[in-house]
Amino acid sequence: MAIGLYMDVHVPQAITDQLRRRGVDVLTAWDDGMQELPDDQLLDRVTDLGRILFTQDIRFRVLAERWQSQGRNFSGLVFGHQLGGTIGQFVQDLECIAQASDPEEWLNGVDYIPFKRL
């Protein structure tokens, strides 16, 4: 089952555009009219939509990890440091996540991309 992704405002449009060209279901905070929402409310919004949040904002990663330790539910978060990979690597890894995993696998999960390549 494919997973819908949600891009926070810090994600370059090029990542969203390339994922959409590859047929990945992507919604952005801008598309959703939620670009001004505080981080905790946006994570709740993404959870209500049943999507996985992709962000390059370290504050989101910290928030999600705090929610993990508090036992607070959220639909999942993928973090990619802005200097940690190329747009192509982020697109490839997000496409893999969206097409090869189920939403239940991501419940309350935090993962980091780009994945290590062998």
C-alpha positions in Angstrom: 0.0 0.0 0.0 1.4 3.4 -0.9 1.9 6.1 1.6 0.9 9.8 1.1 3.7 12.2 1.9 3.3 15.7 3.4 6.0 18.3 2.8 6.6 21.0 5.3 7.4 24.5 4.1 11.2 24.0 4.4 11.3 21.3 1.6 12.5 22.5 -1.8 9.8 22.5 -4.5 12.1 20.5 -6.7 11.8 17.5 -4.4 8.0 17.7 -4.5 7.9 18.2 -8.3 10.1 15.2 -9.0 8.1 13.0 -6.6 4.9 14.0 -8.3 6.4 13.2 -11.7 7.1 9.7 -10.4 3.5 9.3 -9.3 4.0 9.7 -5.6 1.1 11.2 -3.6 2.5 14.4 -2.2 0.7 17.2 -0.4 2.6 20.4 0.7 1.8 22.7 3.6 1.3 25.4 1.0 -1.2 23.3 -1.0 -3.0 22.5 2.2 -3.1 26.2 3.3 -1.2 25.3 6.5 2.1 27.1 5.9 1.6 29.3 9.0 0.6 26.5 11.4 2.8 26.0 14.4 4.9 22.8 14.3 2.9 20.8 16.8 -0.4 21.6 15.2 1.1 20.7 11.7 2.2 17.3 13.0 -1.3 16.8 14.4 -2.7 17.8 11.0 -0.5 15.4 9.1 -1.5 12.7 11.5 -5.2 13.5 10.9 -4.6 13.1 7.2 -2.7 9.8 7.6 0.4 11.1 5.9 4.1 10.9 6.7 5.7 14.3 7.2 9.0 15.0 5.4 10.9 17.9 6.8 14.4 19.5 6.7 13.7 21.5 9.8 15.5 20.1 12.8 12.9 21.6 15.2 10.4 19.1 13.7 12.7 16.2 14.3 13.2 17.3 17.9 9.4 17.7 18.3 8.7 14.2 16.9 11.4 12.6 19.1 9.9 14.4 22.2 6.4 13.0 21.2 8.0 9.5 20.9 9.3 9.8 24.5 6.0 11.1 25.8 4.0 8.3 24.0 2.1 10.8 22.0 0.9 9.4 18.7 1.8 10.8 15.3 1.8 9.3 11.8 5.5 9.4 11.2 8.3 11.7 10.3 11.2 11.6 7.8 14.0 14.0 8.4 16.6 14.9 5.8 19.2 17.5 6.8 19.6 20.2 4.1 23.3 19.5 3.8 23.0 15.7 4.2 22.2 14.7 0.7 21.2 15.8 -2.8 17.8 16.5 -4.1 18.1 13.3 -6.2 18.9 11.2 -3.1 16.0 12.7 -1.1 13.6 12.0 -4.0 14.8 8.4 -4.5 14.5 7.6 -0.8 11.1 9.3 -0.3 9.8 7.4 -3.4 11.0 4.2 -1.9 9.3 5.0 1.5 6.1 6.0 -0.2 5.9 2.9 -2.4 7.4 0.2 -0.3 6.0 0.7 3.2 2.6 0.8 5.0 1.3 3.6 7.2 1.2 1.3 10.2 5.0 0.8 9.9 5.5 4.5 10.4 3.2 5.1 13.4 5.2 7.2 15.9 8.4 6.6 13.9 11.2 8.9 13.0 13.7 8.1 10.2 16.5 9.9 8.5 17.4 10.2 4.9 19.4 9.8 2.7 19.7 6.1 3.4 23.2 4.7 3.4 24.2 3.2 0.1 26.3 0.1 -0.1 
